[in-house]
């Protein structure tokens, strides 16, 4: 099911797109001075969006109930996501989970990118990340398989991680019927989904399951560590320190959960044979430092890693495709890396 766009949402999206598409000088009339933190300048169009969110008192999910947070994420996806034409989209069952297969207009090769959505392990679904998956597939020429794993608090930790591992096993078991080359399979995810993708790559290496690529977009890699980016960017930039703490308290309520290796990737010994990684971070993201720390951990372990920081972006830019020029350009560049790895 796609995110339904109400008339109000459509009008708001068009207005937001217009304002975010104005010349920078005009955008500064809305935002005032450029936001500069840690030697980085926030993209003007993203600053416009955040300014309008503050005026409308939208954005931060902290303090919302689970149901309210999920509804807000769906509404936000419809507001900023836009539309992305693609060859075809097909819903299917993947390891007993809802899945969606994205077929690009011009497919290149028999690779497949398995995608796990973000949302703090509490929010998100196939609909919330439909447009990003469409764009990644269409721009790369590589098919994308998105999976709606179980989220908390209804499905307690480590259900999401079990589902992610089961998904990769299912893909390999069904590679023939999917017309997928088992040697050209990659995993990907954003935020919590980036954690799932990273862990699935580790589990695959330990089990000797072939994996060609991992795309980690601003992944969370440590459930209980304070960083400089959390201090600098933990308020007013979409994802807040308060929201992160709330996600962790809800999904990882027991002390033993917080130290589990699946959510503390910085503290484990990485296995040999870990798939090459493209790690993406955002300059104004509270999770920036832990994502980059994990990239360095992989480098130290001998893994082939490319790290890309989009210095002018915020957490969640993967979804800001219908209204944001700079974020869409960034995601198109990411799709190019997918093409190089799996096309």
DRENTOR-258457 format. One record per residue (C-alpha): residue number from 1; x, y, z; residue in three letters. Coordinates in nm, 4 decimals, always signed. Example, Ala and Ser with C-alpha at 12.3 -4.5 7.8 and 13.67 -1.06 7.14 Angstrom:
nr 1, east +1.2300, north -0.4500, up +0.7800, rest ALA $
nr 2, east +1.3670, north -0.1060, up +0.7140, rest SER $
***
This chain:
nr 1, east +0.0000, north +0.0000, up +0.0000, rest UNK $
nr 2, east +0.1402, north +0.3369, up -0.0990, rest UNK $
nr 3, east +0.1284, north +0.6471, up +0.1223, rest UNK $
nr 4, east -0.2006, north +0.8164, up +0.0401, rest UNK $
nr 5, east -0.1699, north +1.1881, up -0.0277, rest UNK $
nr 6, east -0.4632, north +1.3961, up +0.0968, rest UNK $
nr 7, east -0.5597, north +1.7188, up -0.0765, rest UNK $
nr 8, east -0.4157, north +1.9134, up +0.2174, rest UNK $
nr 9, east -0.0912, north +1.7168, up +0.1996, rest UNK $
nr 10, east -0.0715, north +1.7710, up -0.1755, rest UNK $
nr 11, east -0.1136, north +2.1468, up -0.1352, rest UNK $
nr 12, east +0.1403, north +2.1603, up +0.1474, rest UNK $
nr 13, east +0.3860, north +1.9506, up -0.0534, rest UNK $
nr 14, east +0.3532, north +2.1760, up -0.3581, rest UNK $
nr 15, east +0.4032, north +2.4879, up -0.1453, rest UNK $
nr 16, east +0.7040, north +2.3338, up +0.0309, rest UNK $
nr 17, east +0.8552, north +2.2264, up -0.3002, rest UNK $
nr 18, east +0.8121, north +2.5788, up -0.4371, rest UNK $
nr 19, east +0.9818, north +2.7405, up -0.1381, rest UNK $
nr 20, east +1.2643, north +2.4852, up -0.1324, rest UNK $
nr 21, east +1.3184, north +2.5439, up -0.5025, rest UNK $
nr 22, east +1.3599, north +2.9207, up -0.4762, rest UNK $
nr 23, east +1.6969, north +3.0856, up -0.5411, rest UNK $
nr 24, east +1.9185, north +3.0833, up -0.2326, rest UNK $
nr 25, east +1.8834, north +3.4602, up -0.1838, rest UNK $
nr 26, east +1.5056, north +3.4229, up -0.1654, rest UNK $
nr 27, east +1.5347, north +3.1232, up +0.0669, rest UNK $
nr 28, east +1.7379, north +3.3355, up +0.3075, rest UNK $
nr 29, east +1.4376, north +3.5641, up +0.3438, rest UNK $
nr 30, east +1.2636, north +3.2638, up +0.5008, rest UNK $
nr 31, east +1.5503, north +3.1228, up +0.7043, rest UNK $
nr 32, east +1.7643, north +3.4220, up +0.7917, rest UNK $
nr 33, east +2.1340, north +3.3452, up +0.8236, rest UNK $
nr 34, east +2.2842, north +3.0233, up +0.7009, rest UNK $
nr 35, east +2.3164, north +2.7591, up +0.9720, rest UNK $
nr 36, east +2.6825, north +2.6743, up +1.0239, rest UNK $
nr 37, east +2.7840, north +2.4087, up +1.2767, rest UNK $
nr 38, east +3.1065, north +2.2127, up +1.3119, rest UNK $
nr 39, east +3.2470, north +2.3919, up +1.0068, rest UNK $
nr 40, east +2.9546, north +2.2766, up +0.7900, rest UNK $
nr 41, east +2.6788, north +2.4794, up +0.6246, rest UNK $
nr 42, east +2.3297, north +2.3333, up +0.6105, rest UNK $
nr 43, east +2.1799, north +2.3148, up +0.2611, rest UNK $
nr 44, east +1.9539, north +2.6202, up +0.2117, rest UNK $
nr 45, east +1.6572, north +2.4134, up +0.0921, rest UNK $
nr 46, east +1.6810, north +2.1849, up +0.3960, rest UNK $
nr 47, east +1.7013, north +2.4890, up +0.6228, rest UNK $
nr 48, east +1.3823, north +2.6219, up +0.4636, rest UNK $
nr 49, east +1.2060, north +2.2932, up +0.5394, rest UNK $
nr 50, east +1.3211, north +2.2898, up +0.9021, rest UNK $
nr 51, east +1.2237, north +2.6542, up +0.9485, rest UNK $
nr 52, east +0.8729, north +2.5869, up +0.8218, rest UNK $
nr 53, east +0.8468, north +2.2763, up +1.0398, rest UNK $
nr 54, east +0.9340, north +2.4828, up +1.3454, rest UNK $
nr 55, east +0.6730, north +2.7409, up +1.2538, rest UNK $
nr 56, east +0.4125, north +2.4662, up +1.2090, rest UNK $
nr 57, east +0.5449, north +2.2803, up +1.5160, rest UNK $
nr 58, east +0.6030, north +1.9651, up +1.3155, rest UNK $
nr 59, east +0.9005, north +1.7340, up +1.2865, rest UNK $
nr 60, east +1.0163, north +1.5907, up +1.6192, rest UNK $
nr 61, east +0.8420, north +1.2665, up +1.7155, rest UNK $
nr 62, east +0.9537, north +1.2762, up +2.0799, rest UNK $
nr 63, east +0.6602, north +1.2692, up +2.3191, rest UNK $
nr 64, east +0.4268, north +1.1136, up +2.0621, rest UNK $
nr 65, east +0.2536, north +0.7830, up +2.1239, rest UNK $
nr 66, east +0.3608, north +0.4912, up +1.9052, rest UNK $
nr 67, east +0.0440, north +0.5250, up +1.6972, rest UNK $
nr 68, east +0.0888, north +0.9011, up +1.6616, rest UNK $
nr 69, east +0.4538, north +0.8607, up +1.5664, rest UNK $
nr 70, east +0.3749, north +0.6068, up +1.2985, rest UNK $
nr 71, east +0.1000, north +0.8248, up +1.1549, rest UNK $
nr 72, east +0.3311, north +1.1264, up +1.1594, rest UNK $
nr 73, east +0.6046, north +0.9365, up +0.9762, rest UNK $
nr 74, east +0.3603, north +0.8245, up +0.7062, rest UNK $
nr 75, east +0.2270, north +1.1782, up +0.6677, rest UNK $
nr 76, east +0.5779, north +1.3219, up +0.6478, rest UNK $
nr 77, east +0.6770, north +1.0647, up +0.3852, rest UNK $
nr 78, east +0.3802, north +1.1706, up +0.1738, rest UNK $
nr 79, east +0.4623, north +1.5382, up +0.2256, rest UNK $
nr 80, east +0.8297, north +1.5315, up +0.1247, rest UNK $
nr 81, east +0.8633, north +1.2139, up -0.0820, rest UNK $
nr 82, east +0.7035, north +1.3145, up -0.4085, rest UNK $
nr 83, east +0.6563, north +1.0607, up -0.6877, rest UNK $
nr 84, east +0.9056, north +0.8465, up -0.8749, rest UNK $
nr 85, east +0.8142, north +0.6631, up -1.1969, rest UNK $
nr 86, east +0.9604, north +0.3138, up -1.2326, rest UNK $
nr 87, east +0.9320, north +0.0134, up -1.4601, rest UNK $
nr 88, east +0.7118, north -0.1941, up -1.2291, rest UNK $
nr 89, east +0.6398, north -0.2652, up -0.8636, rest UNK $
nr 90, east +0.5180, north -0.5984, up -0.7266, rest UNK $
nr 91, east +0.4159, north -0.6942, up -0.3741, rest UNK $
nr 92, east +0.5133, north -1.0419, up -0.2567, rest UNK $
nr 93, east +0.5727, north -1.2462, up +0.0561, rest UNK $
nr 94, east +0.9368, north -1.2646, up +0.1649, rest UNK $
nr 95, east +1.0138, north -1.5138, up +0.4416, rest UNK $
nr 96, east +0.6511, north -1.4709, up +0.5569, rest UNK $
nr 97, east +0.6959, north -1.0921, up +0.5663, rest UNK $
nr 98, east +0.5410, north -0.8264, up +0.3392, rest UNK $
nr 99, east +0.7836, north -0.7409, up +0.0622, rest UNK $
nr 100, east +0.7938, north -0.5208, up -0.2442, rest UNK $
nr 101, east +1.0044, north -0.5769, up -0.5558, rest UNK $
nr 102, east +1.1057, north -0.2719, up -0.7604, rest UNK $
nr 103, east +1.1907, north -0.3360, up -1.1250, rest UNK $
nr 104, east +1.3706, north -0.0484, up -1.3024, rest UNK $
nr 105, east +1.2692, north +0.0583, up -1.6497, rest UNK $
nr 106, east +1.6113, north -0.0430, up -1.7834, rest UNK $
nr 107, east +1.7449, north -0.3266, up -1.5740, rest UNK $
nr 108, east +2.1188, north -0.3860, up -1.5733, rest UNK $
nr 109, east +2.2230, north -0.7416, up -1.4872, rest UNK $
nr 110, east +2.0749, north -0.9795, up -1.2319, rest UNK $
nr 111, east +2.1783, north -0.8120, up -0.9099, rest UNK $
nr 112, east +1.9435, north -0.7392, up -0.6205, rest UNK $
nr 113, east +1.9559, north -0.4879, up -0.3355, rest UNK $
nr 114, east +1.7641, north -0.5949, up -0.0236, rest UNK $
nr 115, east +1.6421, north -0.2860, up +0.1619, rest UNK $
nr 116, east +1.5465, north -0.2441, up +0.5299, rest UNK $
nr 117, east +1.3610, north +0.0770, up +0.6201, rest UNK $
nr 118, east +1.4466, north +0.3109, up +0.9059, rest UNK $
nr 119, east +1.2196, north +0.4278, up +1.1863, rest UNK $
nr 120, east +1.3869, north +0.3602, up +1.5196, rest UNK $
nr 121, east +1.2724, north -0.0053, up +1.5147, rest UNK $
nr 122, east +0.9244, north +0.1291, up +1.5995, rest UNK $
nr 123, east +0.8076, north +0.3145, up +1.2884, rest UNK $
nr 124, east +0.8297, north +0.2768, up +0.9129, rest UNK $
nr 125, east +0.6965, north +0.0281, up +0.6604, rest UNK $
nr 126, east +0.6931, north -0.0385, up +0.2875, rest UNK $
nr 127, east +0.4937, north +0.2791, up +0.2270, rest UNK $
nr 128, east +0.7221, north +0.5141, up +0.4201, rest UNK $
nr 129, east +1.0224, north +0.4214, up +0.2045, rest UNK $
nr 130, east +0.8485, north +0.3500, up -0.1237, rest UNK $
nr 131, east +0.9835, north +0.6545, up -0.3076, rest UNK $
nr 132, east +1.3482, north +0.6069, up -0.1987, rest UNK $
nr 133, east +1.3344, north +0.2440, up -0.3126, rest UNK $
nr 134, east +1.1827, north +0.3478, up -0.6438, rest UNK $
nr 135, east +1.4547, north +0.6050, up -0.7035, rest UNK $
nr 136, east +1.7398, north +0.3729, up -0.6032, rest UNK $
nr 137, east +1.6123, north +0.1055, up -0.8416, rest UNK $
nr 138, east +1.5297, north +0.3354, up -1.1328, rest UNK $
nr 139, east +1.8528, north +0.5339, up -1.1154, rest UNK $
nr 140, east +2.0815, north +0.2331, up -1.0611, rest UNK $
nr 141, east +1.9181, north -0.0161, up -1.2968, rest UNK $
nr 142, east +1.9347, north -0.2687, up -1.0109, rest UNK $
nr 143, east +1.6222, north -0.4289, up -0.8671, rest UNK $
nr 144, east +1.5409, north -0.3435, up -0.5058, rest UNK $
nr 145, east +1.3554, north -0.5731, up -0.2680, rest UNK $
nr 146, east +1.2104, north -0.3916, up +0.0338, rest UNK $
nr 147, east +1.0947, north -0.5870, up +0.3366, rest UNK $
nr 148, east +0.8548, north -0.4864, up +0.6133, rest UNK $
nr 149, east +1.0195, north -0.6476, up +0.9142, rest UNK $
nr 150, east +0.8493, north -0.6705, up +1.2530, rest UNK $
nr 151, east +0.8831, north -0.3614, up +1.4720, rest UNK $
nr 152, east +0.8505, north -0.2929, up +1.8422, rest UNK $
nr 153, east +0.7037, north -0.2755, up +2.0890, rest UNK $
nr 154, east +0.4659, north -0.5383, up +1.9486, rest UNK $
nr 155, east +0.7601, north -0.7501, up +1.8296, rest UNK $
nr 156, east +1.0347, north -0.7228, up +2.0893, rest UNK $
nr 157, east +1.4084, north -0.7188, up +2.0219, rest UNK $
nr 158, east +1.5615, north -0.9082, up +1.8440, rest UNK $
nr 159, east +1.2657, north -0.9811, up +1.6128, rest UNK $
nr 160, east +1.3732, north -0.7245, up +1.3510, rest UNK $
nr 161, east +1.7226, north -0.8738, up +1.3355, rest UNK $
nr 162, east +1.5841, north -1.2258, up +1.3029, rest UNK $
nr 163, east +1.3654, north -1.1067, up +1.0162, rest UNK $
nr 164, east +1.6577, north -0.9396, up +0.8406, rest UNK $
nr 165, east +1.8688, north -1.2558, up +0.8547, rest UNK $
nr 166, east +1.5723, north -1.4667, up +0.7406, rest UNK $
nr 167, east +1.5179, north -1.2310, up +0.4485, rest UNK $
nr 168, east +1.8701, north -1.2773, up +0.3132, rest UNK $
nr 169, east +1.8430, north -1.6553, up +0.3502, rest UNK $
nr 170, east +1.5094, north -1.6474, up +0.1656, rest UNK $
nr 171, east +1.6568, north -1.4448, up -0.1191, rest UNK $
nr 172, east +1.9367, north -1.6974, up -0.1661, rest UNK $
nr 173, east +1.6942, north -1.9896, up -0.1476, rest UNK $
nr 174, east +1.4711, north -1.8265, up -0.4094, rest UNK $
nr 175, east +1.7422, north -1.6739, up -0.6279, rest UNK $
nr 176, east +1.6442, north -1.8928, up -0.9226, rest UNK $
nr 177, east +1.2774, north -1.7959, up -0.9265, rest UNK $
nr 178, east +1.3694, north -1.4316, up -0.8709, rest UNK $
nr 179, east +1.6227, north -1.4430, up -1.1572, rest UNK $
nr 180, east +1.8912, north -1.3168, up -0.9208, rest UNK $
nr 181, east +2.2624, north -1.3882, up -0.9401, rest UNK $
nr 182, east +2.3541, north -1.5176, up -0.5897, rest UNK $
nr 183, east +2.6916, north -1.3484, up -0.6238, rest UNK $
nr 184, east +2.5324, north -1.0061, up -0.6929, rest UNK $
nr 185, east +2.3164, north -0.9604, up -0.3837, rest UNK $
nr 186, east +2.3545, north -0.6596, up -0.1544, rest UNK $
nr 187, east +2.1877, north -0.5339, up +0.1620, rest UNK $
nr 188, east +2.0941, north -0.1766, up +0.2411, rest UNK $
nr 189, east +1.9107, north +0.0300, up +0.4977, rest UNK $
nr 190, east +1.8800, north +0.3709, up +0.6542, rest UNK $
nr 191, east +1.9086, north +0.4534, up +1.0253, rest UNK $
nr 192, east +1.7682, north +0.1521, up +1.2158, rest UNK $
nr 193, east +1.7539, north -0.0247, up +0.8797, rest UNK $
nr 194, east +2.1230, north +0.0537, up +0.8377, rest UNK $
nr 195, east +2.1865, north -0.1273, up +1.1659, rest UNK $
nr 196, east +1.9893, north -0.4245, up +1.0312, rest UNK $
nr 197, east +2.1799, north -0.4236, up +0.7028, rest UNK $
nr 198, east +2.5168, north -0.4019, up +0.8794, rest UNK $
nr 199, east +2.4285, north -0.6857, up +1.1153, rest UNK $
nr 200, east +2.2935, north -0.8997, up +0.8303, rest UNK $
nr 201, east +2.6248, north -0.8545, up +0.6497, rest UNK $
nr 202, east +2.8115, north -0.9677, up +0.9624, rest UNK $
nr 203, east +2.5834, north -1.2685, up +1.0067, rest UNK $
nr 204, east +2.6258, north -1.3590, up +0.6390, rest UNK $
nr 205, east +3.0056, north -1.3449, up +0.6645, rest UNK $
nr 206, east +3.0001, north -1.5646, up +0.9743, rest UNK $
nr 207, east +2.7728, north -1.8184, up +0.8020, rest UNK $
nr 208, east +2.9552, north -1.8141, up +0.4703, rest UNK $
nr 209, east +2.6532, north -1.6745, up +0.2837, rest UNK $
nr 210, east +2.7599, north -1.4811, up -0.0281, rest UNK $
nr 211, east +2.7060, north -1.1061, up -0.0107, rest UNK $
nr 212, east +2.8465, north -0.8602, up -0.2616, rest UNK $
nr 213, east +2.7709, north -0.5217, up -0.1095, rest UNK $
nr 214, east +2.6345, north -0.3336, up +0.1898, rest UNK $
nr 215, east +2.4884, north +0.0160, up +0.1692, rest UNK $
nr 216, east +2.4598, north +0.1756, up +0.5124, rest UNK $
nr 217, east +2.2803, north +0.5106, up +0.5110, rest UNK $
nr 218, east +2.3319, north +0.7058, up +0.8357, rest UNK $
nr 219, east +2.3231, north +0.3788, up +1.0323, rest UNK $
nr 220, east +2.2852, north +0.3541, up +1.4078, rest UNK $
nr 221, east +2.5711, north +0.1341, up +1.5263, rest UNK $
nr 222, east +2.5832, north +0.1886, up +1.9024, rest UNK $
nr 223, east +2.2805, north +0.1904, up +2.1312, rest UNK $
nr 224, east +2.4348, north +0.3462, up +2.4365, rest UNK $
nr 225, east +2.7237, north +0.5779, up +2.3551, rest UNK $
nr 226, east +2.7377, north +0.9574, up +2.3588, rest UNK $
nr 227, east +2.9123, north +1.1271, up +2.0672, rest UNK $
nr 228, east +3.0057, north +1.4793, up +1.9656, rest UNK $
nr 229, east +2.7530, north +1.4723, up +1.6797, rest UNK $
nr 230, east +2.4775, north +1.3753, up +1.9226, rest UNK $
nr 231, east +2.5675, north +1.6782, up +2.1331, rest UNK $
nr 232, east +2.5959, north +1.9167, up +1.8381, rest UNK $
nr 233, east +2.2956, north +1.8090, up +1.6317, rest UNK $
nr 234, east +2.0606, north +1.6564, up +1.8884, rest UNK $
nr 235, east +1.7998, north +1.9310, up +1.8757, rest UNK $
nr 236, east +1.6138, north +2.1122, up +1.5986, rest UNK $
nr 237, east +1.7450, north +1.9087, up +1.3040, rest UNK $
nr 238, east +1.4632, north +1.6549, up +1.2593, rest UNK $
nr 239, east +1.6089, north +1.3597, up +1.4543, rest UNK $
nr 240, east +1.6657, north +1.4642, up +1.8148, rest UNK $
nr 241, east +1.8582, north +1.3209, up +2.1070, rest UNK $
nr 242, east +1.5269, north +1.2926, up +2.2928, rest UNK $
nr 243, east +1.3764, north +1.0842, up +2.0118, rest UNK $
nr 244, east +1.6802, north +0.8558, up +1.9978, rest UNK $
nr 245, east +1.6590, north +0.7961, up +2.3737, rest UNK $
nr 246, east +1.2873, north +0.7231, up +2.3442, rest UNK $
nr 247, east +1.3441, north +0.4738, up +2.0608, rest UNK $
nr 248, east +1.6124, north +0.2928, up +2.2614, rest UNK $
nr 249, east +1.4070, north +0.2911, up +2.5828, rest UNK $
nr 250, east +1.1113, north +0.1394, up +2.3996, rest UNK $
nr 251, east +1.2879, north -0.1160, up +2.1785, rest UNK $
nr 252, east +1.5751, north -0.2005, up +2.4128, rest UNK $
nr 253, east +1.4204, north -0.1760, up +2.7597, rest UNK $
nr 254, east +1.6420, north -0.4345, up +2.9315, rest UNK $
nr 255, east +2.0045, north -0.3558, up +3.0236, rest UNK $
nr 256, east +2.1225, north -0.6740, up +2.8509, rest UNK $
nr 257, east +1.9618, north -0.5587, up +2.5265, rest UNK $
nr 258, east +2.1701, north -0.2405, up +2.5233, rest UNK $
nr 259, east +2.4955, north -0.4396, up +2.5233, rest UNK $
nr 260, east +2.3883, north -0.7024, up +2.2686, rest UNK $
nr 261, east +2.6351, north -0.7250, up +1.9811, rest UNK $
nr 262, east +2.3603, north -0.6692, up +1.7249, rest UNK $
nr 263, east +2.3089, north -0.3099, up +1.8388, rest UNK $
nr 264, east +2.6673, north -0.2422, up +1.9465, rest UNK $
nr 265, east +2.8596, north -0.3016, up +1.6270, rest UNK $
nr 266, east +3.1534, north -0.0898, up +1.7439, rest UNK $
nr 267, east +3.2440, north -0.3372, up +2.0171, rest UNK $
nr 268, east +3.2510, north -0.6685, up +1.8304, rest UNK $
nr 269, east +3.5216, north -0.8501, up +1.6363, rest UNK $
nr 270, east +3.4277, north -0.8259, up +1.2712, rest UNK $
nr 271, east +3.4498, north -1.1529, up +1.0761, rest UNK $
nr 272, east +3.6651, north -1.2160, up +0.7739, rest UNK $
nr 273, east +3.4924, north -1.1921, up +0.4402, rest UNK $
nr 274, east +3.2668, north -0.8984, up +0.5283, rest UNK $
nr 275, east +3.1102, north -0.7514, up +0.2141, rest UNK $
nr 276, east +3.2427, north -0.4236, up +0.0705, rest UNK $
nr 277, east +3.0578, north -0.1276, up +0.2166, rest UNK $
nr 278, east +2.9417, north +0.2153, up +0.1092, rest UNK $
nr 279, east +2.8696, north +0.4111, up +0.4261, rest UNK $
nr 280, east +2.6706, north +0.7320, up +0.3958, rest UNK $
nr 281, east +2.6412, north +0.9910, up +0.6720, rest UNK $
nr 282, east +2.4858, north +1.3358, up +0.6977, rest UNK $
nr 283, east +2.6783, north +1.6314, up +0.8312, rest UNK $
nr 284, east +2.3942, north +1.7556, up +1.0550, rest UNK $
nr 285, east +2.2888, north +1.4154, up +1.1895, rest UNK $
nr 286, east +2.3163, north +1.3093, up +1.5566, rest UNK $
nr 287, east +2.4109, north +0.9614, up +1.4279, rest UNK $
nr 288, east +2.6920, north +1.0924, up +1.2076, rest UNK $
nr 289, east +2.9834, north +1.0013, up +1.4318, rest UNK $
nr 290, east +2.8756, north +0.6460, up +1.5153, rest UNK $
nr 291, east +2.8210, north +0.5718, up +1.1463, rest UNK $
nr 292, east +3.1670, north +0.7026, up +1.0601, rest UNK $
nr 293, east +3.3207, north +0.5207, up +1.3573, rest UNK $
nr 294, east +3.1800, north +0.1956, up +1.2208, rest UNK $
nr 295, east +3.3202, north +0.2695, up +0.8766, rest UNK $
nr 296, east +3.6630, north +0.3119, up +1.0361, rest UNK $
nr 297, east +3.6177, north -0.0109, up +1.2347, rest UNK $
nr 298, east +3.5549, north -0.1953, up +0.9096, rest UNK $
nr 299, east +3.8598, north -0.0370, up +0.7462, rest UNK $
nr 300, east +4.0727, north -0.1461, up +1.0428, rest UNK $
nr 301, east +3.9343, north -0.4987, up +0.9961, rest UNK $
nr 302, east +4.0447, north -0.5035, up +0.6324, rest UNK $
nr 303, east +3.7044, north -0.4448, up +0.4755, rest UNK $
nr 304, east +3.6767, north -0.2490, up +0.1514, rest UNK $
nr 305, east +3.4927, north +0.0673, up +0.2573, rest UNK $
nr 306, east +3.3965, north +0.3947, up +0.0950, rest UNK $
nr 307, east +3.2706, north +0.6610, up +0.3344, rest UNK $
nr 308, east +3.0704, north +0.9549, up +0.2062, rest UNK $
nr 309, east +2.9543, north +1.2387, up +0.4303, rest UNK $
nr 310, east +2.6945, north +1.4685, up +0.2769, rest UNK $
nr 311, east +2.8038, north +1.7649, up +0.4823, rest UNK $
nr 312, east +2.4976, north +1.9820, up +0.4136, rest UNK $
nr 313, east +2.2288, north +1.7201, up +0.4865, rest UNK $
nr 314, east +2.0242, north +1.6016, up +0.7855, rest UNK $
nr 315, east +1.9122, north +1.2626, up +0.9084, rest UNK $
nr 316, east +1.6284, north +1.1429, up +0.6885, rest UNK $
nr 317, east +1.7449, north +1.3036, up +0.3646, rest UNK $
nr 318, east +1.6901, north +0.9720, up +0.1859, rest UNK $
nr 319, east +1.3172, north +1.0440, up +0.2073, rest UNK $
nr 320, east +1.3248, north +1.4133, up +0.1066, rest UNK $
nr 321, east +1.3012, north +1.3474, up -0.2656, rest UNK $
nr 322, east +0.9928, north +1.5308, up -0.3834, rest UNK $
nr 323, east +1.0744, north +1.8710, up -0.2360, rest UNK $
nr 324, east +1.4496, north +1.8779, up -0.1810, rest UNK $
nr 325, east +1.6928, north +1.9456, up -0.4658, rest UNK $
nr 326, east +2.0085, north +1.8763, up -0.2658, rest UNK $
nr 327, east +1.8810, north +1.5587, up -0.1024, rest UNK $
nr 328, east +1.7560, north +1.4168, up -0.4315, rest UNK $
nr 329, east +2.0947, north +1.4849, up -0.5903, rest UNK $
nr 330, east +2.2617, north +1.3018, up -0.3024, rest UNK $
nr 331, east +2.0367, north +0.9964, up -0.3371, rest UNK $
nr 332, east +2.0966, north +0.9844, up -0.7115, rest UNK $
nr 333, east +2.4682, north +0.9749, up -0.6380, rest UNK $
nr 334, east +2.4112, north +0.6892, up -0.3917, rest UNK $
nr 335, east +2.2200, north +0.5032, up -0.6630, rest UNK $
nr 336, east +2.5284, north +0.5356, up -0.8802, rest UNK $
nr 337, east +2.7286, north +0.3436, up -0.6188, rest UNK $
nr 338, east +2.4621, north +0.0723, up -0.6179, rest UNK $
nr 339, east +2.4943, north +0.0471, up -0.9959, rest UNK $
nr 340, east +2.8714, north +0.0152, up -0.9717, rest UNK $
nr 341, east +2.8489, north -0.2560, up -0.7073, rest UNK $
nr 342, east +2.5597, north -0.4687, up -0.8336, rest UNK $
nr 343, east +2.4833, north -0.3616, up -1.1901, rest UNK $
***
